[in-house]
């Protein structure tokens, strides 16, 4: 009976953390919409990046290995222009990042105090040693399959926020993401023509 009670409390905590993740992701997207997505500058830059990405992709598909230097230079200029527009787009998004960071820091303090020292989930694996500090944060004992609030919250928020952006139509297009490269995307193919 005591173990069942502990498991049902853990399950309830896990569901609550997923709900908190959904709410904070919606809050973050709301803040971003107010500060960024509805501004004319953002809309103009996003449309420009989309247009340039598609144009560049078409040119890269039609170019051959024996293409002249003139054509290669044109593509390099377009890539540079696209890179500059992506940088400008990132700068426009920056102010919302600061606002979201401030809100999340305040919320994190509150949630950490609520879930401090509580095992909120059981991991089906032992995390890598450099992740254990996060996954087992503020928990007693040496069972590293115990999961802390912060670890579960970060995992949920990372996956949920991207899906919410896609559902609301606020995620960047595949063409723009492909051309921009990014942390998890493919690297730009500029070296292909040199």
N, C-alpha and C positions, 0 to 999 in steps of 0.2 A: 504493500500500500504506500509506503514512504517513497519507494523508488518511482512508482507510478505518479505520485504527486510531484516529484522533482521533474520527471519527464514532461508532464503536462504544463508545468510552470515554464520549462525551457521552450516548449513548443509555443506557448502563448507569447513569450518574450520574442521568439523568432518572428512570429506573425506581426507583432507590434513593430519590430525593427524594419520589416519589409514595408509596412504601412508608413512608418516615419520616413523611409527612403523615398517612397512615392510622393509623399507630401512635400518633402524638401526639394525633390527634383521639380515638382510643379511650381514651387515657390521660386526656385532658381530660374526656371524658364519664364515665369511671370515677370521677374525683375529684369531679365534680359530682354524680354519683349518691350517693356516700358522704356528701358534705357537705350536699346539698340535696334531690335528688329523693326520697329515701326518708324524709325527715322529715315528721311529721304536719302541721306548720305549712305546708309547701310544698303538700302534697296538699290541705289544706283551702282554701288561698288559690287554688290552680289550679282546683279544682272551683267555687269561688265566682265566679271570673272567667269561666269557661266558661258557667256558668248565667246570670250577668248579661249577658254578651255576646249570648247567644241571645235572652234576654228583650228586650233593648234593640233587637236587630235586628228582632224580630217587631213590636215597638211602632212602630218607625220605618216599617215596611212598611205598617202599617194606618193610620197617621196621614195626614190630608189637609191640604191647604194652609189650609183653613178651620177647622182644629181650634182649640179654645179655648185660652186662656192657661193654664188649669189643666192641660191635657194636656201642653202644651209645658214647663211647669215640672216636671211629673213626669219627663219624659224628661231634662231638664237635671239633675235630682237623681240619676237613675240613672246618667247619664254621669259625674257627679262621683264617685259611689260607685265606679263601675268604674275611674275614673282613680286613686282612692285605693288600691283593691285591686291594681291594676297596679304602683303605686309600691311597695307593701308586698312584692309578689312580686319586684320588682327588688332590694329591700333584702335579701331572703332569699338571692337568688342572689349577692349581692356577696361573701360570704366565699369562695365557690368561685372567683370571678374573681381574687381576690388569690392564692389557692393556685395556680391555673393560671398566672397571670402569673409567679409565682416559679419554678415548674417550667420554663416555656417560656423564661424568661430564662437559666436554667442550661443548658438543652439548646441554646439558640441559640448561646451562646458556644462550646460544644463543636462543633456542626455548622459554625459559621463558620470555626473553625480547620481543620477537615477540608477544607472546600471553598474555602478562601481562594485567590483568584486563578485559580480554575478556571472555564472556560466550561462550564456544565452543559447548555445548550440554545441553539438558534438561534431567535430570534423571527422570525416572518414579516412583521414590520413594525418601523419605528423608533418607539419609544415617545415620547410627548410629553416635552418638555424637562424638566418638573418631576418626571417619573417616572424619567428616565434615571439620576438619582443612585441610585435603588434597583435598577433593572434592570441597571445596569452597575457595581454596587458592587464595589470592589476588583479590577476587571478591567483589564488593560493594553490599550492600543490605543484606536482611535477608532471601531471598528465597534460601533455601538449596537444592532445586532441580536443581539450576544452577550448571553446571559442569565446573571446571577449566581444563586447558590444562594438567597439571601434572597428574591428576586423570585419565582422559581418555587415556592419553599416557601410563601410567603404566598398565592399564587394557588391552589395545590393545597389548602392547609388551609382557605381560605375556602369552597371548593366542597365538599370532602370532609366537613368537620365538619357542615354543614347536612344533607347526605344521610345521614350516620350517625345524627344526631338523629332524622330522619324514620324510618329503618329500625328504630331502637330504640323508637320511639313516644314520644320525649321532646320533640319539637318542639311549640311551642304550636299550638293549633287555628287554623284559618283564621278562624273567627268572632272569636276573641280577638285575633288579629293585625290583623284588619280594623278592630276597634273601637279598638285601642291606637294605630293610626297607625304610628309608628315611623319609622326612617330611610328605608327603601325602600318602606314600605307607604303606602296612601292616607291623607291627613289625615283626622282625625275630622270628622264632618259636623255639628258643633254649630252652625255658622253658618247652616245650612239653615233653622233654625227661628227665627232672630232677625229 
